[in-house]
């Protein structure tokens, strides 16, 4: 065999199956060169680790006998090398692919690799706007240099996202007949999993919707609520571009998106004393644990204020 695995003194049977696996990735799976080399180097690194971990060159028998503790020790070593959670998850995916191929090709079976959980990826915390920035964004949307009814549409849409905590898809799925006729009544929203919820209509939200509908050239209860320039249901990409334009006008960060308005709705409610169960109902979260992310956001805000304002913190 002319090709060796870099940094590894492996048994010939292991080197042979590594080359056969790489050939399978290239030819049978038609994987990209980037994927092939990434997978190959990851598994080669695992073999190097196993050599040091067990004090002997790996063979097929050793690969078959690797324990859950061996696999966990390898993942831990990647962590100590500074690899992020996403990188370790990709590395484990490559190793699982190798072991699945070994199993399906009849070379060996290791039951422990299937028991190994992927490193848990922590969802990034929501990045809400400040109350002042949210108000400025809504005002700026209504003054956009575009057709007056489209400016009113964008302002009404963004006000609904911030004032009702809707997802952009939920708002764009509404029809004109869904809008309540008076304030302090409820808007029926269909969310994920076809779950319905009732969202209170704040007077400012309802006024924005009514002003938009009064200007809109395409009206009718069966028509979509938010419409594109030609009278079709508004595309999410158009709404996102409109928000980007407003964001640039106000020099706001790139984290300000339609979904950030929903995050801001929840965070500002929590900051003003709303309880988590109520916020869960308003957002349509199936699990309270999803809503609890906002407590972390609020705590980060409080810690930032403390660190900036407390005399002892300023003396650091």
VOPAGU-2260 file (C-alpha; in pm, 1 decimal, decimal comma):
REM VOPAGU-2260
SITE   aa  ch    i         X         Y         Z
SITE  UNK   A    0       0,0       0,0       0,0
SITE  UNK   A    1     146,1     334,1    -105,4
SITE  UNK   A    2     -70,1     570,1     101,6
SITE  UNK   A    3     -34,2     601,6     477,7
SITE  UNK   A    4    -253,7     768,7     734,5
SITE  UNK   A    5     -66,0    1074,1     856,0
SITE  UNK   A    6      65,9    1048,9    1209,8
SITE  UNK   A    7     -58,5     694,1    1262,9
SITE  UNK   A    8     110,6     355,1    1291,6
SITE  UNK   A    9    -199,0     149,1    1221,3
SITE  UNK   A   10    -240,3    -219,1    1160,0
SITE  UNK   A   11    -256,3    -301,4     785,3
SITE  UNK   A   12    -618,4    -409,1     813,0
SITE  UNK   A   13    -717,1     -67,4     947,6
SITE  UNK   A   14    -524,7     120,3     678,1
SITE  UNK   A   15    -690,7     -97,5     413,2
SITE  UNK   A   16   -1043,9     -31,8     536,1
SITE  UNK   A   17    -973,3     340,4     568,8
SITE  UNK   A   18    -876,2     355,4     201,4
SITE  UNK   A   19   -1177,3     143,7     102,5
SITE  UNK   A   20   -1409,2     370,5     301,6
SITE  UNK   A   21   -1265,9     681,3     140,6
SITE  UNK   A   22   -1313,7     523,8    -202,9
SITE  UNK   A   23   -1675,7     445,7    -109,7
SITE  UNK   A   24   -1736,0     808,3      -5,0
SITE  UNK   A   25   -1589,3     932,5    -331,7
SITE  UNK   A   26   -1742,3     685,7    -574,5
SITE  UNK   A   27   -2056,0     537,8    -415,7
SITE  UNK   A   28   -2173,4     840,7    -219,6
SITE  UNK   A   29   -2029,8    1099,1    -460,7
SITE  UNK   A   30   -1937,2    1315,2    -162,5
SITE  UNK   A   31   -1760,0    1644,5    -225,3
SITE  UNK   A   32   -1379,2    1646,7    -191,2
SITE  UNK   A   33   -1419,0    1875,3     111,0
SITE  UNK   A   34   -1648,5    1624,1     284,7
SITE  UNK   A   35   -1427,6    1327,3     196,0
SITE  UNK   A   36   -1111,5    1487,6     331,3
SITE  UNK   A   37   -1291,5    1621,4     638,0
SITE  UNK   A   38   -1436,3    1280,1     724,3
SITE  UNK   A   39   -1110,1    1101,5     651,4
SITE  UNK   A   40    -896,7    1333,4     863,4
SITE  UNK   A   41   -1149,3    1315,9    1148,5
SITE  UNK   A   42   -1142,3     935,2    1162,3
SITE  UNK   A   43    -764,1     934,5    1122,3
SITE  UNK   A   44    -750,0    1167,2    1421,5
SITE  UNK   A   45    -970,3     929,0    1618,1
SITE  UNK   A   46    -729,6     643,2    1538,0
SITE  UNK   A   47    -435,2     854,7    1651,9
SITE  UNK   A   48    -621,5     927,7    1975,7
SITE  UNK   A   49    -706,5     559,4    2023,4
SITE  UNK   A   50    -341,2     464,3    1979,1
SITE  UNK   A   51    -235,8     699,9    2259,3
SITE  UNK   A   52    -540,5     616,2    2470,1
SITE  UNK   A   53    -485,2     239,2    2461,7
SITE  UNK   A   54    -109,4     233,7    2411,4
SITE  UNK   A   55    -119,4      14,1    2099,9
SITE  UNK   A   56    -176,1      48,9    1727,9
SITE  UNK   A   57    -545,2      10,1    1642,8
SITE  UNK   A   58    -671,0    -296,1    1460,2
SITE  UNK   A   59   -1019,1    -394,7    1343,8
SITE  UNK   A   60   -1060,9    -596,5    1663,0
SITE  UNK   A   61    -972,4    -291,7    1870,9
SITE  UNK   A   62   -1219,9     -77,6    1674,5
SITE  UNK   A   63   -1488,6    -339,4    1732,3
SITE  UNK   A   64   -1411,3    -349,5    2104,5
SITE  UNK   A   65   -1402,1      30,4    2158,5
SITE  UNK   A   66   -1623,8     121,2    2450,7
SITE  UNK   A   67   -1860,6     408,4    2516,1
SITE  UNK   A   68   -1598,2     547,2    2753,7
SITE  UNK   A   69   -1339,5     541,2    2472,2
SITE  UNK   A   70   -1567,3     741,6    2244,9
SITE  UNK   A   71   -1650,6     987,6    2521,6
SITE  UNK   A   72   -1282,4    1031,7    2602,2
SITE  UNK   A   73   -1217,6    1114,1    2236,5
SITE  UNK   A   74   -1492,9    1378,2    2234,1
SITE  UNK   A   75   -1355,4    1520,6    2558,3
SITE  UNK   A   76   -1010,5    1546,5    2398,4
SITE  UNK   A   77   -1159,7    1747,6    2111,5
SITE  UNK   A   78   -1314,3    1981,7    2366,7
SITE  UNK   A   79    -981,8    2035,3    2543,1
SITE  UNK   A   80    -831,3    2119,0    2203,5
SITE  UNK   A   81   -1076,5    2406,4    2185,3
SITE  UNK   A   82   -1321,0    2263,2    1931,9
SITE  UNK   A   83   -1665,4    2418,4    1953,6
SITE  UNK   A   84   -1982,4    2214,3    2001,6
SITE  UNK   A   85   -2071,2    2230,3    1632,6
SITE  UNK   A   86   -1723,9    2105,2    1533,0
SITE  UNK   A   87   -1743,1    1814,0    1776,2
SITE  UNK   A   88   -2089,7    1724,4    1646,5
SITE  UNK   A   89   -1952,6    1713,6    1290,1
SITE  UNK   A   90   -1659,4    1499,6    1404,1
SITE  UNK   A   91   -1894,5    1250,2    1568,2
SITE  UNK   A   92   -2105,7    1241,3    1251,9
SITE  UNK   A   93   -1794,9    1145,1    1050,6
SITE  UNK   A   94   -1701,5     869,6    1296,2
SITE  UNK   A   95   -2055,6     732,6    1293,2
SITE  UNK   A   96   -2046,8     723,2     914,2
SITE  UNK   A   97   -1724,7     520,2     926,6
SITE  UNK   A   98   -1864,4     271,3    1177,5
SITE  UNK   A   99   -2193,1     236,0     985,7
SITE  UNK   A  100   -1996,8     156,1     672,5
SITE  UNK   A  101   -1786,8    -100,2     860,7
SITE  UNK   A  102   -2107,2    -261,0     990,9
SITE  UNK   A  103   -2295,2    -264,5     660,7
SITE  UNK   A  104   -1994,0    -396,5     471,1
SITE  UNK   A  105   -1965,9    -684,4     718,4
SITE  UNK   A  106   -1624,6    -590,6     850,7
SITE  UNK   A  107   -1717,2    -531,5    1215,7
SITE  UNK   A  108   -1998,5    -428,9    1448,9
SITE  UNK   A  109   -1967,7    -197,8    1746,0
SITE  UNK   A  110   -2291,0    -144,1    1943,0
SITE  UNK   A  111   -2151,6     139,2    2154,3
SITE  UNK   A  112   -2117,5     403,9    1884,3
SITE  UNK   A  113   -2497,1     415,1    1849,2
SITE  UNK   A  114   -2530,5     494,0    2221,2
SITE  UNK   A  115   -2310,7     801,7    2201,5
SITE  UNK   A  116   -2509,4    1125,7    2210,1
SITE  UNK   A  117   -2411,4    1418,3    1995,4
SITE  UNK   A  118   -2271,4    1718,7    2183,5
SITE  UNK   A  119   -2564,1    1935,8    2275,3
SITE  UNK   A  120   -2584,9    2251,8    2074,1
SITE  UNK   A  121   -2709,9    2539,8    2285,1
SITE  UNK   A  122   -2951,9    2758,8    2096,8
SITE  UNK   A  123   -2824,6    3116,8    2078,9
SITE  UNK   A  124   -2999,3    3355,0    2310,4
SITE  UNK   A  125   -3253,0    3587,0    2146,9
SITE  UNK   A  126   -3123,0    3935,4    2075,6
SITE  UNK   A  127   -3405,3    4179,9    2144,0
SITE  UNK   A  128   -3413,8    4547,0    2054,7
SITE  UNK   A  129   -3423,2    4807,6    2323,8
SITE  UNK   A  130   -3762,9    4967,7    2382,1
SITE  UNK   A  131   -3636,4    5291,6    2226,7
SITE  UNK   A  132   -3496,6    5116,2    1918,8
SITE  UNK   A  133   -3819,5    4921,3    1869,7
SITE  UNK   A  134   -4021,8    5244,5    1878,1
SITE  UNK   A  135   -3781,5    5414,6    1636,6
SITE  UNK   A  136   -3798,2    5120,1    1397,4
SITE  UNK   A  137   -4177,7    5125,5    1385,4
SITE  UNK   A  138   -4181,8    5502,2    1324,9
SITE  UNK   A  139   -3917,2    5480,4    1051,6
SITE  UNK   A  140   -4103,6    5200,9     871,6
SITE  UNK   A  141   -4402,1    5432,7     823,8
SITE  UNK   A  142   -4181,7    5700,4     665,6
SITE  UNK   A  143   -4009,1    5473,1     413,9
SITE  UNK   A  144   -3958,1    5639,8      71,9
SITE  UNK   A  145   -4192,0    5405,8    -111,3
SITE  UNK   A  146   -4557,5    5385,6    -214,0
SITE  UNK   A  147   -4762,3    5518,5      81,8
SITE  UNK   A  148   -4976,2    5206,5     116,1
SITE  UNK   A  149   -4665,9    4983,6     113,3
SITE  UNK   A  150   -4504,5    5196,9     385,2
SITE  UNK   A  151   -4826,5    5162,0     586,2
SITE  UNK   A  152   -4818,4    4785,0     522,6
SITE  UNK   A  153   -4463,4    4748,4     650,0
SITE  UNK   A  154   -4535,3    4960,2     956,6
SITE  UNK   A  155   -4850,9    4757,6    1031,7
SITE  UNK   A  156   -4666,3    4427,4     986,9
SITE  UNK   A  157   -4372,5    4521,8    1210,4
SITE  UNK   A  158   -4608,2    4666,0    1471,6
SITE  UNK   A  159   -4801,5    4338,7    1474,5
SITE  UNK   A  160   -4482,4    4133,4    1516,5
SITE  UNK   A  161   -4366,7    4351,8    1806,4
SITE  UNK   A  162   -4707,4    4422,2    1959,3
SITE  UNK   A  163   -4839,8    4066,2    1932,4
SITE  UNK   A  164   -4529,0    3847,9    1934,4
SITE  UNK   A  165   -4619,4    3673,6    1609,4
SITE  UNK   A  166   -4379,3    3477,7    1394,1
SITE  UNK   A  167   -4339,3    3628,1    1047,8
SITE  UNK   A  168   -4500,7    3319,4     888,5
SITE  UNK   A  169   -4799,5    3348,3    1124,0
SITE  UNK   A  170   -4853,8    3713,3    1033,8
SITE  UNK   A  171   -4823,2    3656,8     659,8
SITE  UNK   A  172   -5073,5    3368,6     675,2
SITE  UNK   A  173   -5348,2    3599,1     805,4
SITE  UNK   A  174   -5635,5    3716,4     587,9
SITE  UNK   A  175   -5806,2    4054,7     603,0
SITE  UNK   A  176   -6116,3    3896,2     752,2
SITE  UNK   A  177   -5909,1    3780,0    1051,8
SITE  UNK   A  178   -5856,2    4136,1    1179,0
SITE  UNK   A  179   -6086,3    4219,2    1474,0
SITE  UNK   A  180   -6321,3    4510,7    1428,5
SITE  UNK   A  181   -6231,1    4680,5    1754,9
SITE  UNK   A  182   -5945,5    4702,6    2003,1
SITE  UNK   A  183   -5913,4    4484,0    2312,1
SITE  UNK   A  184   -6046,2    4184,4    2121,2
SITE  UNK   A  185   -5847,1    3879,4    2020,9
SITE  UNK   A  186   -5669,9    3783,8    1702,8
SITE  UNK   A  187   -5682,7    3410,6    1626,3
SITE  UNK   A  188   -5339,0    3291,3    1512,3
SITE  UNK   A  189   -5240,9    2949,0    1378,3
SITE  UNK   A  190   -4884,7    2860,4    1479,0
SITE  UNK   A  191   -4650,3    2566,2    1458,2
SITE  UNK   A  192   -4812,2    2224,9    1461,1
SITE  UNK   A  193   -5140,8    2388,3    1354,2
SITE  UNK   A  194   -5188,4    2501,3    1713,9
SITE  UNK   A  195   -5424,3    2794,6    1748,8
SITE  UNK   A  196   -5390,7    3070,0    2005,6
SITE  UNK   A  197   -5558,5    3399,6    2082,1
SITE  UNK   A  198   -5347,6    3715,8    2086,5
SITE  UNK   A  199   -5484,5    4038,9    2239,2
SITE  UNK   A  200   -5501,9    4324,3    1991,7
SITE  UNK   A  201   -5344,7    4634,2    2139,2
SITE  UNK   A  202   -5505,0    4960,5    2020,4
SITE  UNK   A  203   -5181,6    5073,1    1851,2
SITE  UNK   A  204   -5160,8    4744,1    1658,6
SITE  UNK   A  205   -5522,9    4762,3    1546,3
SITE  UNK   A  206   -5486,7    5126,9    1440,4
SITE  UNK   A  207   -5186,4    5036,8    1230,6
SITE  UNK   A  208   -5373,6    4754,5    1058,7
SITE  UNK   A  209   -5679,0    4970,2     995,7
SITE  UNK   A  210   -5469,7    5253,6     853,8
SITE  UNK   A  211   -5294,1    5009,5     621,6
SITE  UNK   A  212   -5621,6    4852,2     503,4
SITE  UNK   A  213   -5770,6    5195,2     439,3
SITE  UNK   A  214   -5479,5    5272,9     204,0
SITE  UNK   A  215   -5445,5    4926,7      46,7
SITE  UNK   A  216   -5577,0    4912,2    -312,1
SITE  UNK   A  217   -5659,7    4541,3    -278,2
SITE  UNK   A  218   -5928,3    4474,3     -18,5
SITE  UNK   A  219   -6169,3    4195,7      64,1
SITE  UNK   A  220   -6220,5    3966,6     360,6
SITE  UNK   A  221   -6091,7    3664,1     169,9
SITE  UNK   A  222   -5777,8    3839,7      52,2
SITE  UNK   A  223   -5444,8    3798,3     234,4
SITE  UNK   A  224   -5391,8    4061,1     502,2
SITE  UNK   A  225   -5040,2    4156,9     395,6
SITE  UNK   A  226   -5006,1    4198,0      21,0
SITE  UNK   A  227   -4726,3    4246,4    -228,2
SITE  UNK   A  228   -4722,4    4527,2    -482,1
SITE  UNK   A  229   -4928,9    4322,8    -729,6
SITE  UNK   A  230   -5190,9    4211,0    -482,6
SITE  UNK   A  231   -5048,3    3866,2    -400,9
SITE  UNK   A  232   -4976,1    3736,0     -50,4
SITE  UNK   A  233   -4661,4    3906,2      75,3
SITE  UNK   A  234   -4342,9    3703,0      40,7
SITE  UNK   A  235   -4130,9    3673,6     359,8
SITE  UNK   A  236   -3821,6    3780,7     165,3
SITE  UNK   A  237   -3988,4    4110,8      72,7
SITE  UNK   A  238   -4071,9    4177,2     438,7
SITE  UNK   A  239   -3716,1    4096,2     541,1
SITE  UNK   A  240   -3573,5    4333,0     279,7
SITE  UNK   A  241   -3804,3    4608,1     399,7
SITE  UNK   A  242   -3679,8    4562,0     755,0
SITE  UNK   A  243   -3319,0    4564,0     639,6
SITE  UNK   A  244   -3377,6    4899,3     471,1
SITE  UNK   A  245   -3521,6    5044,9     792,7
SITE  UNK   A  246   -3239,0    4890,0     993,3
SITE  UNK   A  247   -2980,3    5061,9     773,2
SITE  UNK   A  248   -3155,5    5396,5     810,6
SITE  UNK   A  249   -3132,1    5369,4    1188,6
SITE  UNK   A  250   -2784,7    5209,3    1190,3
SITE  UNK   A  251   -2915,8    4910,4    1387,6
SITE  UNK   A  252   -2720,4    4580,9    1405,1
SITE  UNK   A  253   -2773,0    4288,3    1169,7
SITE  UNK   A  254   -2945,7    4093,7    1447,0
SITE  UNK   A  255   -3254,0    4312,3    1398,9
SITE  UNK   A  256   -3479,5    4084,0    1194,7
SITE  UNK   A  257   -3855,2    4020,9    1185,1
SITE  UNK   A  258   -3804,2    3741,5    1439,2
SITE  UNK   A  259   -3612,3    3980,6    1665,9
SITE  UNK   A  260   -3933,7    4180,5    1699,4
SITE  UNK   A  261   -4101,1    3869,4    1844,3
SITE  UNK   A  262   -3805,8    3825,1    2080,3
SITE  UNK   A  263   -3836,2    4188,9    2183,3
SITE  UNK   A  264   -4207,3    4145,2    2254,9
SITE  UNK   A  265   -4134,0    3860,0    2498,4
SITE  UNK   A  266   -3829,0    4018,7    2660,2
SITE  UNK   A  267   -3999,9    4352,8    2720,1
SITE  UNK   A  268   -4305,8    4181,2    2869,6
SITE  UNK   A  269   -4082,0    3983,5    3103,5
SITE  UNK   A  270   -3890,0    4294,4    3199,0
SITE  UNK   A  271   -4217,2    4465,4    3294,4
SITE  UNK   A  272   -4323,1    4180,5    3521,4
SITE  UNK   A  273   -4524,9    3942,2    3301,9
SITE  UNK   A  274   -4510,2    3579,3    3416,9
SITE  UNK   A  275   -4357,1    3307,0    3202,8
SITE  UNK   A  276   -4679,2    3106,2    3163,6
SITE  UNK   A  277   -4860,0    3405,2    3016,6
SITE  UNK   A  278   -4571,5    3476,1    2779,2
SITE  UNK   A  279   -4569,5    3108,1    2678,8
SITE  UNK   A  280   -4936,8    3129,1    2586,9
SITE  UNK   A  281   -4892,4    3452,7    2393,9
SITE  UNK   A  282   -4597,4    3316,5    2195,5
SITE  UNK   A  283   -4757,2    2977,9    2132,8
SITE  UNK   A  284   -4463,7    2780,2    2271,5
SITE  UNK   A  285   -4541,4    2412,3    2321,9
SITE  UNK   A  286   -4285,1    2388,9    2604,1
SITE  UNK   A  287   -4216,7    2629,4    2889,4
SITE  UNK   A  288   -3844,0    2552,8    2854,9
SITE  UNK   A  289   -3845,2    2739,7    2522,4
SITE  UNK   A  290   -3994,7    3046,9    2688,2
SITE  UNK   A  291   -3742,2    3027,5    2973,3
SITE  UNK   A  292   -3468,3    3143,7    2736,3
SITE  UNK   A  293   -3602,9    3493,7    2787,7
SITE  UNK   A  294   -3517,4    3482,4    3157,7
SITE  UNK   A  295   -3153,6    3438,8    3053,5
SITE  UNK   A  296   -3180,5    3739,8    2824,2
SITE  UNK   A  297   -3330,4    3950,2    3102,0
SITE  UNK   A  298   -3065,2    3833,8    3349,5
SITE  UNK   A  299   -2789,8    3927,4    3103,7
SITE  UNK   A  300   -2943,9    4273,4    3073,9
SITE  UNK   A  301   -2958,5    4313,3    3451,5
SITE  UNK   A  302   -2597,4    4198,9    3491,9
SITE  UNK   A  303   -2485,0    4444,7    3224,5
SITE  UNK   A  304   -2662,1    4728,4    3407,1
SITE  UNK   A  305   -2510,7    4615,2    3737,9
SITE  UNK   A  306   -2161,1    4592,9    3592,6
SITE  UNK   A  307   -2193,4    4939,4    3441,4
SITE  UNK   A  308   -2357,1    5117,4    3732,5
SITE  UNK   A  309   -2250,2    4958,0    4063,2
SITE  UNK   A  310   -1966,3    5145,9    4236,4
SITE  UNK   A  311   -1778,6    4828,6    4322,1
SITE  UNK   A  312   -1810,6    4701,0    3966,2
SITE  UNK   A  313   -1678,5    5031,2    3827,7
SITE  UNK   A  314   -1379,6    5006,8    4057,8
SITE  UNK   A  315   -1255,1    4682,8    3900,3
